[in-house]
């Protein structure tokens, strides 16, 4: 019990200690990014992908005076209407002289301007030609090098570790892991002005072998690419690993996706862009070459890719499941590494113009062709018979060759924006997504999105607005509003209704879902107070105790969150309290309270501290909390059970070219004696991790 009081005292202490220092705004955009996403498993993945994208963008920001529509739309939170407002401002008033000029664009609020300042810049001069500028910088040796080494060191042993106390006794998982428990990575990047960049990354997850057991080249995963930007007609050329999106993502989108909390921007996000893949993750990327070119009002984007993929195979050698976790820690996981290959190519052609009455429009067409080295048969068991438990996957992608085509379109005039995409796959099934946004005034914006994804439609790399996470087996309507009720009070709300005609996981017949959210925020000076209520209801199978038969029952997840935040030149403080109620045949509830603070001491030491206390009844009522990490790492962790968590991070620029970061985090549970299961089990109720990072800039 004393530990519980100590945790609560620590949370309170963090709220009052840092009142005599200077704030550290290095990662201030992270909290804004978190506010755009929901508390769900799908969002946890999406927000990490968005974080990786924005980390790269912060390293190589866009010039606001030359950035195209597609590039600006890749910044989360910006919608098509706001992007068009930026372009119209440039056309009317010429080049922006500083990012602060964004304040002249009324559709972009103060918080968005602060967020955008991390990813947009204003180039001082416009060189006569890109190749002259590039050659001049190379002759002068004007190359910016960055080397970042990161290691995460656990102070405990897992059941699967090959060494330590867990490798003895009655532990049947002892020695299952092939590598050491330390997670580590090494990144190198070089940048020559705004035109040329090189990125190389090597990474190992915890317990993955290094230079052994199939990883003969050292690290388990590598990422590399060379990027050429704004070279005459070429907007971007990438050689190596990359991600991208065509249209609204119905045929091709292995980049990040936006959560419904950002639905005002997500509903009309039509992009045609490629981005470098430089993260430690080895899933869902392309490997080869991609290019985007401008020819007058035409824009052509194309890519070609070949790469190995991880897969679970059936006895006959066909693919049962394409794996995207990227883990290769055990013999079983290593056996699934690179046991299939994928060849893909695609292209998108877009025409943009202006109609009478200042109507901006664009229309585009795209196709994507993918071939797997083995046939994909996801609904079959090892005996080649259909498994009843996997019947919901009957219309999942089948075969070895897949083809998708689509047409996308946009119309924008003043306060109205219409955007959409229609796609078809090789079996003739269709998918369509259409959106309409109305900005009545600078204080009120409403939008709606209609989607229809046939249960027979599939795209291996499709990802767009949905409730189920896939561009398949879903129809729905989404309504959103953003209303500045008073000068300091803003309300954001959405309601989404979805219908699923075919079976889903844990649902043996057609079903519905209904998702709702209301957020109110009050800002005064340095302080912001926000309150959010969410209710996500979906139908799932339930067992009737009298007969043992199954029927659909509504399961609703209620969440209430309160955030008090202070951002000032002195310090940043964030207090968050959240409660959850899972309403079903067996209800569960939970709550979490967290406090974080960040500040700097004499500009030689930046400090970030966070503490949280959580108490949930089970995994269904789990809650999420954001935690700042070292550069290129992201903390968005779920907590369940009864316990506390604390973290302390110190960052010091010891020299102009050397920065060191140290982070320690500790979690303690009060309701269990072990943490985790199987190979990941820790034979203790507490765990402590140490993160070290060294960054060298030359």
N, C-alpha and C positions, 0 to 999 in steps of 0.2 A: 504493500500500500504506500510506503514511503517513496518508492520509485515513481508512483503515479503523481504524488504531490510535487516531486522534484521536476517531472516533465512539465506540469502545468506552470510551475514557477519559472522554468526556463523560457516557456512561451511568453509569459508576461514580461520577463526581464528583457527580452529582445525588443520589446515594444518601446522601451524607455532608455536603453543604454546609448544608442548611437546619435545623441543629440549635439555632439561637439565636434563633428568631423565633416568631411567633404564626401559627396556622393560619387558613386562609380556608375556611369551610364553606359558602360561598354556594351552590355547585353540588354539594355532597356527595351529593345524591340521584341525580346523573347516573350515578355509578359503580354504584350499586345497580340502576338501570334497565338499564345495560349487561349486568349479570350475569343478567338475565332473558331475554336474547335469544341467539340462536345466531350463529355465523359463517357467514352465507349471504347471497345477494343479496336474498332475500325479507325476511330479518330486518333487513337494513340499511335497507330502506324502512320496515318496520313500526316499528322503534325510533325513526326520525326522526319518524314520525307521533305516536308516544307522547310523544316529547320536546316536540313542539309543543303537544300537549294539556296536559302537565304544566307547561309554562312558563306557559300561560294560567291554570292552576289555582293555581300558586304566586302569581301576581299577584292572584287573587281566590279565596282558600282557602275551603273549606266549613266551616260551623259543625258541629262534631261532634255537637252536641245536636239539630240539626234535619235533618241530611242523611238522605236516604232510601236504601233499599237500592240502587237503580239508580245513584245518585250515588256512593256508596262503592265500588261495583263498577267504576267507571271509573278507579279508582286501581290501576295495575298492581301485582300481587303480593298483593292482597287477594282471598281466595276467598269464596264464598257463606257457608260456615260461619263464618268470622271476622267477616263483616259481620253475620250474625245474632247472634253473640256480643256485638258492640258494641250492637246494638239491645236485646237482652235485658238488658244491663247498665244501659242508660238507663232501661228500664222498671222495673227492680228498685230502683235506687238514685237515680233522678232525674238532674237535669242534672249533667254533669261540670263541675268548677270549673277544671280545667286539662288540657292534653293529656297531662300526666304520669300521669293516671289510667288511661291505656291500659295501664300496667304491671299493672293489676289484672286484665286480660283475659289469661288464660294462653295462649290460642292465638296471640297476637301476640308474637313474639320481640323482643329488644332492637334488632336491626338494622331490623326493620320499623317499630318505634316511632320510631326516628330518621328513617327515610324519611318516615313519615306526618306528622311534625311540620312538614314543609314545605308540606303541602296541607290540613291541618286546623287549625282555630282554635276558640276558645271566645269567643263574643260576650259582652261584659261585662254588658249589660242586654238584656232582652226588651221591645221597645217595645209600647205598647198596641195599635197597629195599624200596618200597613206603610205606608199612605198618610200617616198623621200623622207617622211618622218621616221619610218621604221629603220631605214638604212642609217639615218643620222644618229638615232639612239644606239644602234648596234655598234657603230664606229666609236661612239663616246663611251661604250660600255655601260650605258644607262639601262641596266637590267636589275630588277628588284627580286632578290632571292629570299625565300622563306623556308625554313626547315622547322618542323614541329614533331617532337617526340613525346608520346603519351604512354603512360602505364597505369593500370588499375590493379592494385595489390590487395588481395583479401588477407585478413589476419586469422582465418579459420580454414578448416578443411571440409570438403564436400565428400559425400559417400563414394563418389566415383573417382576421387583423386588417387593417383598412383603412389603418392608419398604422404607421409604424415600419419597421425593417429587413426584416421579413418580407414587406413589400408590394412588393418588387422582386426582380430576378433571375429564376431559373427556377421560382419558386413558383407553381404553377397554381391554388392556393387563395387567392392574394392578393386581398383585398377582398371575400371571400365573406361576412364578417360585416357586418351592417348598422349595428352600434353600437360604442360604445367598449368597451375591455376591462375597465372597472371595474364591479363588482357593487355595487349600492347599494340601500338601502331607507329608508323613513321611516314610523314608526309613531306614532300618537297614541291615547291611551286616557284615558277619564274615568270615574271611579267615584264614585257617590253612596251611601255606606253599603254595605250588602250587598244592596240591592234593584235598583239601576239602574246600568248600565255601557254605555259606548260605545267601540267600537274601529274605527279606520280605518288601513289599511296600504296603502302603495304600494311596489312592488318591481320591480327590473330585474335579471335575471341578466347575467353578463358577456357582452358582445357583442350584447346586445339594444338596439334603438334607443330613444332617449328623445325623445318629442315629435316623432317623424319616422317615415317608412316604415310607416304604418298605426297607429302609436301616437300619435294626435293629441291624446290627453288626458294625455300625459306618460309615466307609468310603463306598463310592459307589462302588469302585473297589479295589481289592486286588490282589497282585502278590506274589507268594512264590515259592522257589525252593531250593533244595539241590543238589550240583554239586560235583561229584567225578571225578578227572582227572588222567590219566596216572597211573592206578592201575593194573599193570601186563598186562594181555591181554585186559583189558578194557581201551579204549582211553578216553571215557567220558560216564558217567551215570548221568542223570538228573531226579529227582523226583519233580513233581510240574508242573509249567507252563514253556513252552519252545516253540521255533521256530526251523525250520529246512529246509533243501533242499536236494532233491535227483537229481543227474545228473544236467541237465541244467534248471530244474524247470518246465518241461512240465507236470509232474504229481503232484509234491509236492514242493512248495516253499512259505512258509509264512514268510520268512525272507525278508531282503531288496533286492531291485533290483537296478541295475546301470543305469544311464542315458546314452544317446548316446554320450555325450561329453566324457564319459569314455569308449567309445565303443571298443577301442583297448583291454581293459581288459574285457569288458562285453561279447564280442563275443565268447570267448573260456573258459568262467568260468564254469567249471564242478565241482561241490562240492557235498560232501556227509557228511554233518555235522549237528549237533544240537547245539543250543545256548540257554542260559537261557533267559526267558522273565521276566524282572524285571521293566518294565516301567509302567507309570500310565495308558497307553492305555489298554483297555479291549477287543480289537478286534483282530481277525486273529491269535490267539495263540492256542496252544494245551495244554491240561491239563491231566497229567497222568505220564507216564514214557517213557524214551527213552534211548537207549544204542548204542554205537559204539564199536566194538571189532575187534582186529586184530588176525588172525589165519594164521601165515605164510604170504603168499602173498595174502591171502583172507581178505577182510574187510567186516564185517556184521554190518549194521545199522538197527534198528527196533524201532518202537514206538507203543504205545497204548494210546488212549485218550478218555475221556468223559467229556463233559462240557455243560453248558447251553449257549444258544445263544439268541440274540435279533432278533426279526422278526416282520414284518407286516403281519397280518393274513387276509385271505379272510373270508367271512361269513361262509363258510363250515368248517373252521378250518385249511385249507391248508395254506401253507406259500406263500405269494406273493413276499416278498423281505427279504433277510437276511441282517440285519443292522450291520454296522461296525463302526459307528461314536462313540459309547460308551456314548452318552449323555443321561442323565436321569434327566432332569431339570423340566419338566412339567408333569402334570397328563397323557397326551397322550404319552409322551416318556416313563414314568415309566410303563405304561400299556404294552409296548412292551418289557420290560426287562425280560429276562430269560423265555420267553413264548414258547420256543422250546429247544430241546436238540440235541446234535450231538455226535455220537460215530464214532471213526476213528481208523484205524490201518494201518501200512505199513511196508515195509522192503526193503532194498537195499543190494545187494551182489555184491562186486567188486573184480576183480582180476587184479593185476598189475605185470608187469614183464619187462624184457629187451630182445630185439631181437638182432641179429647180427648187426654190424655197429652202435652200441650204440643207437639203437632205443628204446625209452621208450614207453610203451603202457599200456592201461588199458581198461577193458571192464566190464560193470556192467548191472545188471537187477534189476528192482524195480516194486513194485505194491503198490497201495493205495486203501483202501476200506473205504467208508464213508456211514453212515446211519443217516438219520434225523428222529426225532420223528414224524414229520408230512410230508406229501407230499409237494414238492416244485412245485408250479404252477405259475410262474412269468408272463405269458402272459394273464391271465384271470382277468376279472373285477369281482366285487362283484356279478354280475348276471350270472357268469360262461359263459360268451360269450367273444369271442376274440375281443379285443379292437383294432381298426385300428391304433390309435396313439401309440400302444405298439407292433405293428406287428414286429418291428425290434428285439424284444426279443423272437420271435417264437422258435428259436433254442437255447435259453438259457437253462441251466440245468433244467430238469424236473424229478420228481420222488422222492422217499425216499431213494434209495440205489444207490450209484455210485461207479464204479470200473474203475481204470486206471492202465495200465501197460506200461513199457518202457524199452528200451535198450539204454545205453549210451556207448561212446567209445572215446578214445583219442590216438593219435600218436604224438610223439615228437622226432625230431632229429636235433640237432644243431639249425639251424635258421628257421626250419619249424615246425609248430604245427597245427595239424588237430584234431578237436573235433566235436562231434555231439550227437544227441539223437533222437530216434524215439519212439513215444508213440501212444497208441490206447485206446479208451474208451469202455464202455460196449455196445455201439451201433455200434461198428466197424469203427468209424471215426478215422482218423489218424492225427497226428501232427508231424512235423519233423523240426529240427534246426541243420544246419551244418555250421561249420566255418573253415576257413583256414587263418593262419597268417604266414607272411614271414618277417623275420628280415634280410634284405639284408646286412646291416652294423649296427654298433652301432648308426648310425645317421639317418637311414631310416628304417621304419617299415610300412608294408602295410597289410591289412587284409580284408576279405570279409565274409559275413554271408548270407546264404540262409535260408529262413523259409517258411514253408507251414503249416498253421493251418486251417483245414477244418472248414466250418461254422457249421458242426454237431458235432465237437469235443468240449468237455468241461471237465474241471477239477476244482472242487470247490476250490482247493488250488494251482492251477497252475499259475505260473508267470515267464515269460521269455522275451527275447528280442522282442519288438513289438512297433508299433507306436500307436495302438489303446488302449493299456493298458491291453488287455486280450489275452490269448492263444486260440484264436478262430476267425474264419472269417477273415483271413489275410494271404496274401502271399507277400513276399518282398525280396529285395536284398539290403544289406548294404555294402558300400565300405568305408574304412577309411585309412588314412595315417598319419604318424608322421615323420617329416623330420627336422633334424637339418641343416638348410641351411648354416649357418655360426656358428662358435663356440659359439656365444651369441644369435643367432636367431633361434627360433624353430617355425615350422608351424604344426598345427593339423587341419585336415579337414575330413569331412565325407559327404556322400550323400546316402540317403535312399529312395527307391521307394517302395510303398506298394499298393496292390490291395485288395479290399474288395468285395467278390462275393455276399454277402447277405446284406440286409439293415442295416444301422447303425442309431444312434440317429441323427435326423434332416437330414437324407439322405434316400430317398425313393426308391433307386435303387443301383445297383453296382457302386462302385466309386473308385477313386485313391487318393493317397497323395504323396507328394514329399518334403523331408526334407533335407536341406543343411546347412552346417556350416563350416566356416573357421576362425581359430584363429592363430594370429601371436604374438609371445612374444619375447621381447628383454631384456636381463639381463646384467647388468654391475655393479659389486660391490654389494652394498646393494639395488640397484634399479632394478625394473622390470616394463616394460611397455608392456601392452598387448592390442590388438585390435581384436574384434570378430564381425563377421557378420553372421547372421542367417536368413534363409528364409524358412518358413514352409507353404507349400501350400496343401490344401485339398479341395475336392469337397463336396459341401453341397447344400441342396435345396434352390432355389431362386424362388420367385414369379414373373411371367410375368405379368406386370401391365395391358396389353391390354386384356388378356384373363382370368387372374386369375389362370392359370395353373402353375404347378411347373416343374422346370427343374434344372439340376445340373449346378452350377457355381463355379468357382475357387475362393477360399478365401485365401489370402496370408498374413502371419504375418512376417514383416521385423523387425529385431532388430539389432542395432549397439551399441556396448559397448566398452568403453575405460577405462582401469584401470591403474593407476600409484601407485605402492606400494614400500615402503621402509621398509626393515626389517634389524635392526641392534641392537647391544647391548644397544644402547641409547633409541631407541623408534621404534614403529611400526606405520607406516602411510599408509593409503589406501584411494585413491581418485578414485571415480567411476562416470562415466557419461554414460547414456544409453538413446537411443531414440527408439521409436517403431512406426511403420506405419502398420495399419491393412487395407489391400486393399481388398475391396469387393464392393457390390452394394452401401453400405454406408461406406465410408472410415472413419477411425479415427486415431489419432496420439497422442503421448505422450512422455514425457521426464522426467528423474530424474537425480539429481546430489547428491552425498553423500560423506561425508568425515568422516573417523573414525581414532582414535588414541588410542594407549594403551602404558602405561609406568608404572613404579614402583618408589616409593619414599622411599629411605632408606630401602627397602625390608620389610617395615612394612605396606605399603599401595600400592595396585595395582589399577590403574585407567584405565577405558575404557570409551571413549566418542564417540558419533556418532551423526551426524546431516544430514538431507536430505531435499531437496526441490523437489516436484514433481508437474507435471501439465499434466494431460491426459484428453482427451475429453470424454471418457466413460469407462465402465468396459472392453470392448473388447481390449482397448489399455493399460490395466493395466501393471504395471511394478513391479518387485520384488527387494527387498534389504535385504541383510543379516545383522543381528544384534546379537551381542554376548549376551548370557543370563547367568543366574546363572547355576551352575552345574546341569545336568540332564534336563535342559530346552533349547529349541532351537528356535531361531527367524529367520524365513524366510518368510517375510510378503509381501503381495501384496498391492500396493497403486494405487488408481485411483481418479480422480478429481484434484482439485488444493489445495495444502496445504504444510505443513512442518512437520517434525518429528525430535525429538531430544531425546537422551538417555544418561544417565550418570550412570556408575556402579563403586562402590568402594568395594574393597575386602581387608580385613585385617586379617592376622594370629595373633590374639591378644596373643595367647599362642601356645605352640608347639602342643597342642591337640585341639585347638578351633580356627575356622575360621568363620568370619562373612562377609556376602555380602549384600550390599544394592544397589538397582538399581531403578532409577526413569526414566520414559519415558513419553513423552508428544507429542500428535499429534493435530494439529490445521488445520481445513479446511477453505478456503477462499470463497468457492463457495456453501456453504449450511449452514443451520441453525440447522440441526439435522444429526446424524450419525446412519447408520443402519436402519433396518426395523423391523416391528412386535415386538416380545418380546425383541429383542436385541437393539431396538432403544434408542439412547441417545438424550435427549432434549437439545442439545448444539452442537456447532461446534468444540468443543475441548474435549479431554479426557486425563487424567493423571493416570498412574498406578504406584504403588510402589511394588517392589519385595523384599522380605526379605528371607535370608537363613542363617541357622546356621549348621555348620558341626563339629561334634565331632569325633576325632580319638583317640582310646585307644589301 
